[in-house]
Amino acid sequence: MALYQSPTSESDFERNFQQLKPLMNQTEAHYESARCLFCYDAPCVTACPTSIDIPLFIRQIHADHVAGAAKTIYESNPFGYACGKVCPTEVLCEGACVYNLQQVKPIEIGRLQSYATGAIIHQEQQLFILPPANGMKVAIIGAGPAGLSCACELRMRGFEVVVFEAKDKPSGLTIYGVAPYKITNEEVLDEMTYLEKQFGFQIRYNHRIETREQLAELEQAYEAIFIGIGLGETAPLQIPGEDLENYMGAVEFIEKLRMEHHAVMVPARVVVLGGGNTAMDAASECARMGAESVVLAYRRSPNEMGAYHFEYDLVKGAGVQSLFNAAPVAILGNNGRVTGVKFQKTALENEKLILIPDSDFVVEADWVIRATGQARRTSFLNLIPGLETDAKGRIVWNATTGQTGNPTYFAGGDAANGGKEVVNAAAEGRKAAQHIAQWLLSPS
């Protein structure tokens, strides 16, 4: 029996997707900030990919200097509000909190971070004064966390910045690919609007860069170009039946749900293929949309899943069933529509995964969602002279500077790192901007 009823209104949807990290009020923030020990060489700072001075901003919150706290956060991470909600803080900053060593609940750093930045966003308070223009222009391809973090940092250094975005909304997977119980559309877009006003970069929406001619135009008009295009659609499994209706990619399903909410009709029986965090999100979302049976199927053992433990706990809490050591070998259908998945049991033999002969079985389903990784956009990247991709389709780059084999081009985010967290993309975009500035402004 399903734990959730199918939502038929926006209020139903919000009830089923209650926020995992609800915003604190002033009293909650005051008492939570009082718990911080303000550690010297704080391990939470080391654990944060953007190296936010966490003890400082928590101290500023406790002193009721919320604007100062928000500035401390935004100086290191332009996606400060979003990261406070969507970051896996359980394994990053909060996971490193010294309270864990005493078996005491760690400081709720993520919620404190969103509290401070959210207050400033709501007040539309100006935190930064931009320097005079230096006369140089940088183009950014992709308005995701890497691209927009790069844009903010470049504007703070006097560069004119134009961002080219293929879709009609900013922030990349923060709005299109994150489960709705982590952050709402309104929250994402409010922060993006704040950043645009605060830093004054331009975003040209519905402007897909996809040809060599377009790239040549950018190379003529801009001194440097940053690539923050992320990854492509969910990669196929290359098994029979993938052309059937109601067989879909997890990223595409999550995007549809983010945009359409309760208008998405999820059927009674769903099978989700995969063991990563995206698979967990898709499975939990289907359960919260009222599916009577959701089966999460992974070809290896539970200990080999890529998902964080707390993400898997969310899935189990939503009533999702798990199926391990089962590899999908065919998508089954009738009259062109999915009816189930044919699996074969697996085992490890000499540390290699093998299929066990004569172990086939079928799980019936009305939908099958594959969460098996996203395709790389190598066809586009191959249009850039001197830029190389590795065997996995990732941009070959200098992870310290962000510069690629073509010195005019810099990169960051999923297209370069292969697929990490929003906070990693933000850190890489900001770091690349610093080196773009150094490269363009230093004497030749």
Secondary structure, DSSP 4 states (H G I P E B T S, - for coil): --SSPPP-SHHHHHHHT--SSPPP-HHHHHHHHHT----TT-HHHHHSTT---HHHHHHHHHTT-HHHHHHHHHHH-TTHHHHHHHS-TTTTHHHH-GGGGGT-PPP-HHHHHHHHHHHHHHHT-----PPPP-S-EEEEE--SHHHHHHHHHHHTTT-EEEEE-SSSSSSTHHHHTS-TTT--HHHHHHHHHHHHHHH--EEETT----SHHHHHHHHHH-SEEEE-----SBPP---TTTTSBTEEEHHHHHHHHHHHGGGS---SEEEEE-SSHHHHHHHHHHHHTT-SEEEEE-SS-GGG-SS-HHHHHHHHHTT-EEE-SEEEEEEEEETTEEEEEEEEEEEEETTEEEEEEEEEEEEE-SEEEE-S-BPP-HHHHTTSTT--B-TTSPBPB-TTT-BBSSTTEEE-SHHHHSS--HHHHHHHHHHHHHHHHHHHHS--
